[in-house]
Amino acid sequence: HAIPCGLIVNELVSNSLKHAFRDQGGRIEVALRRPSPDLLELWVADDGRGMPLGIDPGCTPSLGLQIVSSLTQQLRGKIELTREHGTQFRIRFPAT
């Protein structure tokens, strides 16, 4: 699980640094939680300008988000995207 999670974090943090903040600083948060014994949750969020509404991480021409989607499938997980107060990705996947 460590390698796909590391690659997902790298891609999402890179996207935040490139797109979320215009000539100003911001905040990026990364967390890995275990909400239940058999479930892990990877959370990457920023407080930037937010991802445009037309972008769906599961179906996008963006190579970076395609990689995130593919790695999430490799983990047998699901992506949840929230666009409130920036952009938040929550990826939940089985712990085993």
N, C-alpha and C positions, 0 to 999 in steps of 0.2 A: 504493500500500500504506500510505502514511503516515496518511491520513485514517481508514480503517477501524481501523488499529492504535491510533491515538490515541483514538478513540471507545471501543474495547474496553478500553484501559487505564483511561480515565476511569470507565467503568461498574464495572469490577472493583475499582478502588481505592475508589470511592465505597461499594460494597457492603461492603468490608472495614472502612472507617471507621464505617459505620452498624451493622454486625452482628457483627463479629468480636471486638470488645473491649468488655468490660463495665467501665465506670468505671476502667479501667486502660489504661496504654499498651500498645503492641505494636509489631511490626515488619512492614512491608510491603516486599516486594522486587519490582522490575520489571526484566526483562532481555529483550533481543532478541539472539538468537544465530543463527549460520549454521552448523549442524552439518554441512552439505555444500554444495557449490557451487550446487545447485539447490533448496535447502530453507531456509526461515527458521522460527524458533521463537520465539514470544512467550511469556514466562513471567511470571505475576503470582501472588505467594504472600503469605500472611500467617501469623503464628504465633498466631492467635486461637483461639476455641473450635471452629472447624470448621463446615463446612456440614452440615446434617442429611442423613442417609443417603437419605431419600426424595426428594431433589431431584436431578433429572437436567437438566443445562444444555441439552440438546437438546430437551427436552419439559417445559416448566414454565409455570405460570401467571404467573410473575414477568416483568413487562415488561422489566426490565433484563437478565435472562438471555436472554430472547427476542431482544433487540437484539444481545447478544453472539453468540448462535447465528446470527442472520441475517448479521451482519458477517463471521463466520467463513466462512459459505457464500459470501459475496461474494468472499472471498479464496481460495476453493476449498480451504479448510483443514479440519482436524479438531480437535476439542476433547478434551483428556484432563483429567480431574478427579481429584485425589488428596486424600484427607481425612486425611492423617497429619500430626500436629504442626501443625494449622491447616488451611488450604485452599490448594491449589496448582492453578492453571489453566495448562495447557500447550497452546498453539495452534500447530499446525504447518501451513505452507502453502507452495506453490511460490514460489520467489524471482522468477520471471518471470511 
